Amino acid sequence: MAAAKELTDPLTGQVYAMTEDGFVEVYDPSTGQRGIFNEKGEWQSGELKYANRQLLGWMGRAAARQAMHRERG
């Protein structure tokens, strides 16, 4: 995962990572599945279609802010 920050959900073990383009990539090490979600927790792509909405919101808002700052230069 090419990400600025990562967070592991202590309950599920899923890894949440901010992407360069302002989304959140979630990786489930127990199944090998990945999914991409926006800052509202809405699924965008990938085989993993469900993740913790609280963590998605927290990570997603931070990822969206970082992407916006990069665009502004």
Secondary structure, DSSP 8 states (H G I E B T S, - for coil): ---S-EEE-TTT--EEEE-TTS-EEEEETTTTEEEEE-TT--EEEES-----HHHHHHHHHHHHHHHHHHHH-
